[in-house]
């Protein structure tokens, strides 16, 4: 299969899975492994996430613009920005320090990804079934302590297969946020987190890229953007009706199929 076709497939998978708790990175790394897609330094897999970031900005542009324009006058807007910054810092710091190990070792170990998908699925099932009355129902007004603790949960997603959104959503639910606000906060937190990963990866690997690589990445980026816009518009309402159990079972199924595939095909 030509690289351009693989870029389209992987870009669509990235966009569809980035904002649901199934691990987009795990999905595209496993799919790339079995399809024989190799990007230099795994740059493609990280950089197409920028499309997913732009999807959140486009869907929530009105809300984000309101925050930006009222930042100097509205304490609630400043607190929202502070909560996102605090939640970003733990994974941002850890990701910067561990970047080379994550890319060179964990990204190259499909078994780790499959096991993380399965274990994370069972963890998400357990969290989804916890019956407790939510205390926090507005993603724009989480207490700063709650936001920071959610950020600590996000550090688990440095292991590919865990899922950034899965870790943050699970943390938010355990901290007594309702499912809708947990999903929305995960969307907002994705913006600085993925932008940071994109920037670090580009700074470390830009010398590996050539014009052909840039074209493949751009194609994957556009496909990820379109698929992510569709996903972001639908996922919050879906979660409100069905919870996170369908995603948990999907993770478990993909992880088990991946382990079987690795055992049979290597």
Helices and strands as residue ranges (DSSP letters): H 3-17, H 24-35, G 40-42, H 43-47, H 49-59, H 61-69, H 75-104, G 106-108, H 110-128, G 139-141, H 144-154, G 155-158, H 164-174, H 179-205, G 206-208, H 211-242, H 245-265
